[in-house]
Amino acid sequence: MTLDERLENVAVIGAAGKMGSGIAVMIAQEMAKLKLQPENSDKIYRLYLIDINEKALDGLRSYMKAQLTKVAEKSTVLLRSLYTAREDLVENRQVIDAFVDDSGSVLNFSPDMSVARNAHMVFEAILEDEKIKIKLYKKLKKICPDHTYFLTNTSSIPISFLDEHAGLDGRIIGYHFYNPPVVQRLVEVISPKAMNDELKQLGSQLGERLRKKLVPSNDISGFIGNGHFMRDGLYALSELERLQRTYRQVGALYVMNTVSQNFLLRPMGIFQLIDYVGIDIFQCILKVMRTHLGDARLRSKTIDRMVKLGVLGGQYSDGSQKNGFLQYEKSRPVGIFNIRKKEYFTINDRWKKKMDGIIGPLPDGLVSWKGLLMDPGRKDRLHTHFTALKAIDSLGAQLAVSFLQKTKAIGEELVKSGVARSADDVNAVLTNGFYWLYGPINEYV
């Protein structure tokens, strides 16, 4: 069965979540484009969007229409070529509306998983809980045809583990999109040993169709992305616990978040990133990796305390940031959570100036992450920045260099332990999936 044939009947489970909804938008537009081809005029296309949360499904309807409208507005030239036979479509808005209608016609919303019974492909984007996933896949195996392929968005659970315990006979592949899937180019592809060659080829063809950059990872818990991020975050947490003896917890957190963003030139500080992912999700992934790797070091008392207090981070349905380690106003940090007092400390100008003085100055001529993102001379400027950083005798510079060394060691260990096939693959995941300006395995340290 070809990819085009499989795209005639597809299901997304967990479709109302932030990952599932993004996957749904991408698949819906590809199905609509196929439907508009003259040779497919007699074919029926169905995309089943399945979620147990019926209220969330109602919100998904509006989200799908809004996102498909954005897609159409950016693709009017292509859409006009697809609608050449429609003489009634004169204005761009008419073409856009027609595509949104045609895309919407393939959508079917349901809380009932049985509607996936004829699906040729099933995308799964539910909770990162192996027991729930295995239970789901056992049900899917019973109701879906033997030719159905399963693509799991799991970010840490070994694919072979799911395959073996659900009895899928090699019909599952790890297809880890990054958030948000519609925008992020990266897909981490995890191919278990038992997977058949046709599914492997399908994964490559699908990535090309969705215009994604596919990076392979070996089937080891956490894979490349979370294999690095979890350990990167744990290092920052250990530094937080060390520094808080001198600067107290609030000050130490500000120091590490500022250093990881401004000195290491990342899009956001490490604690902002943990908040973005969700502190409870961070804890969950650590647990999965700790279980499958047997590594007791993959745990943080600070993370456990935050989850116990119900301070979880994450995002609201409109994409705005929830409070976590940091308190936010319009996605800008304005406070820091004091774990002992169980309340947020407000970052005022006087306190910020004091802490910035403790951290110390940045190298002269620094350009921000955003300023370097599209800079053609970025590589040389990064080299100049980190060379200057190593020559500065300040707390911020010392912490940054140590962090840079640690993050490189984590990346090298992923290659050495067989998680990643090469340093290039590690760097590709961090630069494409996390929007770093440089890979962790570099010549800067």
N, C-alpha and C positions, 0 to 999 in steps of 0.2 A: 504494500500500500504506500503510495507516494505521500509527501507532505501535504500537497493540495487536497488529496482525498481525505487525509486525516483531519484537515481543517474544516471539513463539512460538518463535523459533529464533535464538539469539544465541551468539556466541563471544567469549571474552576471551583474548587471547594475551599471555603474560607474567603469567598469573593468579596465580602463586605469589609474585610480588614484592609489596612493600608497597603500590604503587599499584594493581596489577592485582587483588590480593585485596580491596581496599576497593571497587573498581568491581564486582567479582563479588558481594559482599554486597548492594550496592544493587540490582543488576539481578535477583538471585535473589529478593529479597523482592517486587519489583514483579511478577515472573512468577508467583510463588506467589499473590499477590492476584488476578491475572487468572484463574488456574487455578480459584480458588475461586468465581468468579462462575457462577451457574447456567447462563447462556447459553454458557459455555465448557466445560461438563462433558465434551464429546466431543473437545475439542482436546488435542493433545499439545504439551507445552512442554519445550524442551531448552535448557539453558545449558551450553555446552562450555567447560570451564576447561582451557586448554592451556598447558603449560610444559615446556621441554626438561629441566628438573631434576626427575627423578622423586621424589627424596627430598623436595624442597620440596613437591611435590604431595601427599605423604603428610601433611605438616604442614598443608597448606591444608585438608584434610578436617576436621581438628580445629578450625582457625581458623574455618571457615565455620559449623560447628555452634555454636561458642561465640558468634560474632557474631550469628547469626540468633536465638539464644536471647535475647540482650540486646535485639535489635529487638522480639521478641515480648513480652518483659516490659514494655516501654515502650508497647505498643500493644494492651493487652488489651481495651479498650473497642471499638476498631475490629475486632479479631479476633472478638469475640463476635458482632458484626453479620454477619461473613462466615460464621460457623459456626452460624447460627440453625437450620439443618436437622439439626444433629448433637445430638440429645437426649442422647447418651451423654457429652457434654462438659459436666460440671457445674462442676468447680473451675477456677480460673484456670490452675493448673498443667497441667491436661489440655488446655486450649485452647492454651497455649504449646507444649506438646509436639507437639500436632497440627500447628501451623503450622511448627514446625521440621522435622517429618517431611515435610510437603507441600513445603516449600522444598527440602529435601534431595533429594526425588524428581526435581526438574528438573535436578539437577547431574550432569555427566558429566566425569570427570577423565581427561586424556590427554596424553602427550608428543607425540602425532602430530597435526600441523597439518591433516591431511586430513579430520579429523572436522568441520572448519568448512565443508565443501563445500556444505552447504545453509543456512548462516547468512544471515539477512536483515540482520543488523548484526554488525560485528566491531569490538570495542574492542581497541586495541593499546597495550600498556604495557610495552614492552621497553626495552633499553638505549638511551641517547641517542646513538646511532651511526647516522649517515645511511646508510652503506653497508649495514649490517645491516638497517635498516628497509626500504630500497629492495629488497633481495634478498627480504625477507619479503613485501612487497606484490606483487612480481612473481609469487611463488608463489601468493599468495591470488587474484590476478586470474585465474590459470589454473584454480583449483579451485572458486571461488565463482561463483554466478549473476551475470548482468549487472545484476541489481537490487540487489545487496548494497552497503550503505553502510559506510564505514570511518571510525571515530572514533579519532584518534590522540591519545595523552596527551603527545605531545612538548612540551617546555617551551622549546625554542629553535630547532628546525629549521623553516625556512619551509615551510608546507604546500604551496604551489605547487611548490616544489622536489621534494618527495616525489611529488606528483601527476604532474608532468611526467616524472620519471625512472622512475616505476613504470608509467606509462601508464594511470592510473586514470580518465581522462576526467571529472574533476570530481566523483568519487564519494567524496571524502575531506574531512573537516572537522577542524580542530584543536579538541579538547575537553580542555583542560588542567585536570584536577582538582588540588586542593591536598592535601597530606599532613596528616592521614590523610583519604582521600576520604569515609569514612562520617561524619566529624565536621565537616570543613571545608565551609562553605556555598558557597564561591566556585568557579566554573568559568569559566576564561578561554576565550572562544570565538573562534577564528580562522577566518575565512571567506575562502578563496582566490578570486580573481576568476573562475576557471573553474567554480566549484561551482554545481550546479543549485539552483533555488529550493526544490524539494521537500526536499532535504537541509537547507537552511537552516531551513525550517519545522520539520523533524523535530528539529533541535538545540534549538530554542526549546521545543517541546512536551516533549521529554525532560527539559530543565532544570526545567520546571514540575512534571513528574511526580516528579522526584527531590527537589523542594523546594530547588533550588539558586538562588543568585544568579548570573546570567549577566552577564559583563562582556565586551563586544566589544573585540578588539584587531586592528589591521591586521596583515597578514601580513609582518612584518619581524622578522628573527631576534632571539630573546630575548623578543619580545612586550612586554607591559607589566611583568609580574611579574619576570622575570629581567632584563629590560632595565633595571629600576631596581635590583634586588638585586645584580647583578654589579657595577655601577658604585658602588653604596653600599659594597660590600665592598672594592672596589679602593681607594676613598678611605681607608677604615680601614687597609688594608694599607700605603698610602703614608705615612699618619700614623705607623703603627708603625715604619716604616723611618726616619722623621725623628726620632721621639722616642727611639729606642733609642740614639742617639748620646749622649744625656744620661742616660737611665734604664736602659740596657741592654735587651736584647730582652724578657726576662721582665717587667721593670717596665713597659715601654712597652705590652706586650700587656695587662697588667692595667689600666693606665690607660684604654686605648681601649675595652676590654670593659666596664669599670665606667661610664665616661662614657656610652657608647651605651645602656646599660640604665637606670642610675639617673637620670642627668641628662636624657636624652631620653625617659624613661618608656616604654621598649619592654619587651615580655615577656621578652626575653633579650638579652644582649650580642651585639654583631656577630660575635665569634669563636665564641661558643656557637652562633649561628645557622649559621655556616659549618660547624661540626662536625656540627650536626644534619642539614644537607643532605648532608654528605660532602665532604671536601676534594677528593677525586678527582672527584666530580660537579661541584663548583665549577670545577675546572680544565677538565673536559670541556665544560661550557656556555660557558666563556670561549673555548675553541678553536672551537666551532661559530659563535659570534657573530663572532669575529675573522675567520674564513674567509668568512662570508657578508656581513659588513659592510665587510671590508677595513680594519679599524681595528686597527693594531698595538698601540694602547694597552691593548687588552683582554687583558692578560697580567700575571702577578705572579711575580717570581722567588721570593718567599717561598712561594707556593703550590706552585710547581714543585719547590722543595727539599723541602717536606713530603711531596709525593707520591713523590719519589725515595727518601726515607727510609722510605716505607711507613707513615707516620703519616696515617691517612685519615679518622678520625671515622666518622660514620654511626651506624646502630643495629643492635643485636642483634635476633634474631627475636622476642624478647619485648617489643621496643620500648624497652629501656634503651639509654642513650647509650654509644657507644664512645669511647675516648680519642682526642683530636685535638690541636688547639692547647691544649686544656685536659684535665686528667685528672679523671675523675668517680668519685664514690662516691654511689650512689643518685641519680644525675642531678644531683648538686651538685658544682660545681667545687672541687677540693681541691689542684690542682697546675697548673703551666704548663710546656709543653714548651720546653726550652732547645735551640734548633736547633744551636748550636755544640757543646754537650756531648752532644747526642742523648739526653737524659734529662729526666725531669720534676723541676721544682723544686717542693717542697712549700710551699703557702701556709700559713704559721703566723701566729698572732695578732699577734706582734710585728712581723713584716714587713708584714702587712696594715695595721696601724695606722700604720706609717711611710708606706706608699704612699697611704693615704687622706688623711693629713695633707698630702702633696704635691699631691694632686688638689684638696683644699679642700672646704669645706662645701657642702651642698645648700641651696637656699632654705628659709627657715623655713616650717613648715606643710605640708611636702611629703607627699603621699599616694602610695603605691606604684602601679605599673601595675595590679596586681590590685585595689587599693582604689578606683581610678578607673573600672574597667571598667564597672561597673553604676551609677555615680554620675550621677543626672539633671542635676547641675550641672557635669558634666565640662568642658564647653566654657569656662565662666568660670574654672574652676580651672586649666585648662591655660594660659589667657591670663595669669592671675596668676603662674603658675609661670615661664613664659618671660619675662615682663616683669621679674620679680625676677632671673632668671638673667642677663639682659643687664646688670644693674647690679652684678653681683658681679665683683670683680677677682681671679680665681683661675685656676689652670691648667684645672681641670675645667670651669668656666663658659665660658672662652674656647674650649676644644676643643668643647664642646657647641654653642655658638652657631655656630662655623665648620662643624660637622657639619650642623647644621640648615640653614644656608645652602646647603651643597653638595647635601644631599638634595633641597632645593626646586629647585635649578638642574637636577638630573638629571630630576626630574619634569617641569619646564617644557620641557626639551629633548625629552622623549618626545612631548609634544604638538606642539611646533614641527616636529619631524622626521617627524610623521605616524604614529608608532607607535600613539599613543593619540588618540582622537577629541576628547577633552576633558580638562580638569583633573579633573572629577568622576570620570571613568573611572580615571585614575591613582590618585586617592585611594580609590576603591572597592576596587581590587585590594590596596592596601597595608593598608587597614583590615580587609578581610574575609579576605584570603589570608594576611597576615602578623600580623594581630591588633594592628596599631598603634592607638593611641587617637585619632590624628588623621592626616589625609593629609599627604603631603610638600609639597603645594602649599597653603600656608596663610598666614595673616596674622601669624604669630608672628615672622617675620623679614622 
